[in-house]
Amino acid sequence: METDIAPEPYADTRAALLTRDMLARQAIVTMSLQIHDRLRARIEGGDYPPGTRLPSAKVLAERYVVHPSTVSRALRMLVAEGHAVYRPGLGHFAAG
């Protein structure tokens, strides 16, 4: 009798990334606010030093498995709070 062996958890790098970056879709806090909070924490924590270009909305949308407009909302919040600046044609950058 053969037994099915379950694949090793997170053997696939993309699956590991998606699991780590998964958002709480049932949370009271909106997904755009969750992304905003994560990006702000990374900016304040030094992962994105002042002047560093932030990942594009497309890249972040793929990372967090959301629509790019959700990420755009998060980026606009960061700009409004002074944590990021937007340079037309270049993208978003961590503010200093």
C-alpha positions as CSV (number, residue, x, y, z in Angstrom):
1,M,0.0,0.0,0.0
2,E,1.4,3.3,-1.1
3,T,1.3,6.4,1.2
4,D,1.1,9.9,-0.1
5,I,4.0,12.0,1.1
6,A,3.1,15.6,1.6
7,P,5.4,18.1,-0.1
8,E,7.8,19.9,2.1
9,P,6.2,23.1,3.4
10,Y,7.4,26.2,1.6
11,A,9.6,24.2,-0.7
12,D,8.7,26.6,-3.5
13,T,10.3,30.1,-3.0
14,R,7.2,31.9,-4.4
15,A,4.9,30.0,-2.0
16,A,7.1,30.9,0.9
17,L,7.1,34.6,-0.2
18,L,3.3,34.6,-0.6
19,T,2.8,33.0,2.8
20,R,5.1,35.4,4.5
21,D,3.6,38.5,2.8
22,M,0.0,37.3,2.9
23,L,-2.4,39.9,4.2
24,A,-5.2,39.4,6.6
25,R,-8.1,39.5,4.1
26,Q,-10.7,39.1,6.8
27,A,-9.2,41.8,9.0
28,I,-11.0,45.0,10.0
29,V,-8.1,47.0,8.7
30,T,-8.2,47.4,4.9
31,M,-5.5,45.7,2.8
32,S,-4.2,49.1,1.6
33,L,-3.7,50.2,5.2
34,Q,-1.9,46.9,6.0
35,I,0.4,47.5,3.1
36,H,0.9,51.1,4.2
37,D,1.8,50.0,7.7
38,R,4.3,47.4,6.4
39,L,6.0,49.9,4.0
40,R,6.1,52.6,6.7
41,A,7.7,50.2,9.2
42,R,10.3,49.2,6.6
43,I,11.0,52.9,5.8
44,E,11.3,53.8,9.5
45,G,13.3,50.7,10.2
46,G,15.9,51.6,7.6
47,D,15.2,48.9,5.0
48,Y,14.4,51.8,2.6
49,P,16.9,54.6,3.5
50,P,16.0,58.2,2.5
51,G,16.1,58.6,-1.3
52,T,15.7,54.9,-2.0
53,R,13.2,54.0,-4.7
54,L,10.3,51.9,-3.3
55,P,9.1,48.9,-5.3
56,S,6.6,49.7,-8.0
57,A,2.8,49.3,-7.4
58,K,2.9,46.4,-9.8
59,V,5.7,44.6,-7.9
60,L,4.0,45.2,-4.6
61,A,0.7,44.1,-6.0
62,E,2.2,40.8,-7.0
63,R,4.0,40.4,-3.7
64,Y,0.8,41.0,-1.7
65,V,-1.5,39.4,-4.2
66,V,-3.8,42.4,-4.5
67,H,-4.9,44.8,-7.3
68,P,-2.4,47.6,-8.1
69,S,-4.9,50.2,-7.1
70,T,-4.8,48.8,-3.5
71,V,-1.1,49.4,-3.5
72,S,-1.5,52.8,-5.0
73,R,-3.8,53.8,-2.2
74,A,-1.1,52.7,0.3
75,L,1.6,54.7,-1.5
76,R,-0.6,57.8,-1.6
77,M,-1.1,57.5,2.2
78,L,2.7,57.4,2.7
79,V,3.2,60.5,0.5
80,A,0.4,62.4,2.4
81,E,2.1,61.5,5.7
82,G,5.6,62.5,4.5
83,H,7.1,59.0,4.6
84,A,7.5,58.9,0.8
85,V,7.7,61.3,-2.1
86,Y,6.4,60.7,-5.6
87,R,8.5,61.8,-8.6
88,P,6.5,61.7,-11.8
89,G,7.9,59.2,-14.3
90,L,10.3,57.8,-11.7
91,G,8.2,56.4,-8.9
92,H,8.0,56.6,-5.2
93,F,11.0,57.2,-2.9
94,A,11.5,57.0,0.8
95,A,11.5,60.4,2.3
96,G,14.3,61.6,4.6
